[in-house]
Amino acid sequence: MSTAVKVSAFAAALVAVFVVAWTIGSAVGPPDETPSPPAPTSEHEGHHEGHTGGTP
């Protein structure tokens, strides 16, 4: 197999993968545009009722 045939086969494979991905993407459609809620964190924000700010 010559180098030109190998390069042509590689390029054809890339085009085929791109076409398959494009077709699947067109069939499925764009992702849902609603944003997901933020993940909870372990950081505390604000003050709790009855908190004096000093050591007990």
PyMOL commands that place a pseudoatom at each C-alpha (Angstrom):
pseudoatom trace, name=CA, resn=MET, resi=1, chain=A, elem=C, hetatm=0, pos=[0.000, 0.000, 0.000]
pseudoatom trace, name=CA, resn=SER, resi=2, chain=A, elem=C, hetatm=0, pos=[1.467, 3.342, -0.978]
pseudoatom trace, name=CA, resn=THR, resi=3, chain=A, elem=C, hetatm=0, pos=[1.548, 6.390, 1.239]
pseudoatom trace, name=CA, resn=ALA, resi=4, chain=A, elem=C, hetatm=0, pos=[-0.978, 8.202, -0.934]
pseudoatom trace, name=CA, resn=VAL, resi=5, chain=A, elem=C, hetatm=0, pos=[-3.476, 5.365, -0.514]
pseudoatom trace, name=CA, resn=LYS, resi=6, chain=A, elem=C, hetatm=0, pos=[-2.960, 5.334, 3.275]
pseudoatom trace, name=CA, resn=VAL, resi=7, chain=A, elem=C, hetatm=0, pos=[-3.442, 9.100, 3.553]
pseudoatom trace, name=CA, resn=SER, resi=8, chain=A, elem=C, hetatm=0, pos=[-6.523, 8.971, 1.326]
pseudoatom trace, name=CA, resn=ALA, resi=9, chain=A, elem=C, hetatm=0, pos=[-8.007, 6.148, 3.398]
pseudoatom trace, name=CA, resn=PHE, resi=10, chain=A, elem=C, hetatm=0, pos=[-7.356, 8.102, 6.602]
pseudoatom trace, name=CA, resn=ALA, resi=11, chain=A, elem=C, hetatm=0, pos=[-8.986, 11.229, 5.171]
pseudoatom trace, name=CA, resn=ALA, resi=12, chain=A, elem=C, hetatm=0, pos=[-11.986, 9.215, 3.984]
pseudoatom trace, name=CA, resn=ALA, resi=13, chain=A, elem=C, hetatm=0, pos=[-12.337, 7.673, 7.454]
pseudoatom trace, name=CA, resn=LEU, resi=14, chain=A, elem=C, hetatm=0, pos=[-12.262, 11.141, 9.043]
pseudoatom trace, name=CA, resn=VAL, resi=15, chain=A, elem=C, hetatm=0, pos=[-14.930, 12.386, 6.653]
pseudoatom trace, name=CA, resn=ALA, resi=16, chain=A, elem=C, hetatm=0, pos=[-17.078, 9.311, 7.356]
pseudoatom trace, name=CA, resn=VAL, resi=17, chain=A, elem=C, hetatm=0, pos=[-16.835, 9.827, 11.135]
pseudoatom trace, name=CA, resn=PHE, resi=18, chain=A, elem=C, hetatm=0, pos=[-17.694, 13.505, 10.740]
pseudoatom trace, name=CA, resn=VAL, resi=19, chain=A, elem=C, hetatm=0, pos=[-20.721, 12.710, 8.560]
pseudoatom trace, name=CA, resn=VAL, resi=20, chain=A, elem=C, hetatm=0, pos=[-21.994, 10.124, 11.056]
pseudoatom trace, name=CA, resn=ALA, resi=21, chain=A, elem=C, hetatm=0, pos=[-21.547, 12.563, 13.961]
pseudoatom trace, name=CA, resn=TRP, resi=22, chain=A, elem=C, hetatm=0, pos=[-23.288, 15.348, 11.999]
pseudoatom trace, name=CA, resn=THR, resi=23, chain=A, elem=C, hetatm=0, pos=[-26.208, 13.037, 11.145]
pseudoatom trace, name=CA, resn=ILE, resi=24, chain=A, elem=C, hetatm=0, pos=[-26.652, 11.884, 14.737]
pseudoatom trace, name=CA, resn=GLY, resi=25, chain=A, elem=C, hetatm=0, pos=[-26.431, 15.476, 15.986]
pseudoatom trace, name=CA, resn=SER, resi=26, chain=A, elem=C, hetatm=0, pos=[-29.071, 16.587, 13.505]
pseudoatom trace, name=CA, resn=ALA, resi=27, chain=A, elem=C, hetatm=0, pos=[-31.383, 13.737, 14.483]
pseudoatom trace, name=CA, resn=VAL, resi=28, chain=A, elem=C, hetatm=0, pos=[-31.049, 14.362, 18.216]
pseudoatom trace, name=CA, resn=GLY, resi=29, chain=A, elem=C, hetatm=0, pos=[-31.176, 18.145, 18.081]
pseudoatom trace, name=CA, resn=PRO, resi=30, chain=A, elem=C, hetatm=0, pos=[-29.563, 20.743, 20.318]
pseudoatom trace, name=CA, resn=PRO, resi=31, chain=A, elem=C, hetatm=0, pos=[-29.158, 20.101, 24.034]
pseudoatom trace, name=CA, resn=ASP, resi=32, chain=A, elem=C, hetatm=0, pos=[-31.842, 21.307, 26.440]
pseudoatom trace, name=CA, resn=GLU, resi=33, chain=A, elem=C, hetatm=0, pos=[-31.332, 25.023, 27.015]
pseudoatom trace, name=CA, resn=THR, resi=34, chain=A, elem=C, hetatm=0, pos=[-32.580, 25.067, 30.628]
pseudoatom trace, name=CA, resn=PRO, resi=35, chain=A, elem=C, hetatm=0, pos=[-29.624, 25.484, 32.981]
pseudoatom trace, name=CA, resn=SER, resi=36, chain=A, elem=C, hetatm=0, pos=[-29.169, 22.900, 35.686]
pseudoatom trace, name=CA, resn=PRO, resi=37, chain=A, elem=C, hetatm=0, pos=[-29.368, 24.095, 39.307]
pseudoatom trace, name=CA, resn=PRO, resi=38, chain=A, elem=C, hetatm=0, pos=[-26.029, 24.844, 40.941]
pseudoatom trace, name=CA, resn=ALA, resi=39, chain=A, elem=C, hetatm=0, pos=[-24.436, 22.091, 42.972]
pseudoatom trace, name=CA, resn=PRO, resi=40, chain=A, elem=C, hetatm=0, pos=[-24.677, 22.548, 46.733]
pseudoatom trace, name=CA, resn=THR, resi=41, chain=A, elem=C, hetatm=0, pos=[-21.479, 23.563, 48.496]
pseudoatom trace, name=CA, resn=SER, resi=42, chain=A, elem=C, hetatm=0, pos=[-20.307, 23.020, 52.021]
pseudoatom trace, name=CA, resn=GLU, resi=43, chain=A, elem=C, hetatm=0, pos=[-19.642, 26.727, 52.524]
pseudoatom trace, name=CA, resn=HIS, resi=44, chain=A, elem=C, hetatm=0, pos=[-21.973, 28.622, 54.840]
pseudoatom trace, name=CA, resn=GLU, resi=45, chain=A, elem=C, hetatm=0, pos=[-23.277, 31.928, 53.638]
pseudoatom trace, name=CA, resn=GLY, resi=46, chain=A, elem=C, hetatm=0, pos=[-24.862, 34.548, 55.888]
pseudoatom trace, name=CA, resn=HIS, resi=47, chain=A, elem=C, hetatm=0, pos=[-25.594, 34.320, 59.602]
pseudoatom trace, name=CA, resn=HIS, resi=48, chain=A, elem=C, hetatm=0, pos=[-27.812, 31.880, 61.429]
pseudoatom trace, name=CA, resn=GLU, resi=49, chain=A, elem=C, hetatm=0, pos=[-30.401, 32.964, 63.976]
pseudoatom trace, name=CA, resn=GLY, resi=50, chain=A, elem=C, hetatm=0, pos=[-28.938, 33.219, 67.480]
pseudoatom trace, name=CA, resn=HIS, resi=51, chain=A, elem=C, hetatm=0, pos=[-25.339, 33.334, 66.360]
pseudoatom trace, name=CA, resn=THR, resi=52, chain=A, elem=C, hetatm=0, pos=[-23.404, 35.778, 68.524]
pseudoatom trace, name=CA, resn=GLY, resi=53, chain=A, elem=C, hetatm=0, pos=[-20.144, 35.677, 66.634]
pseudoatom trace, name=CA, resn=GLY, resi=54, chain=A, elem=C, hetatm=0, pos=[-18.033, 34.839, 69.701]
pseudoatom trace, name=CA, resn=THR, resi=55, chain=A, elem=C, hetatm=0, pos=[-16.848, 31.597, 71.176]
pseudoatom trace, name=CA, resn=PRO, resi=56, chain=A, elem=C, hetatm=0, pos=[-19.383, 29.838, 73.417]
for i in range(1, 56): cmd.bond("trace and resi %d" % i, "trace and resi %d" % (i + 1))
show_as sticks, trace
zoom trace
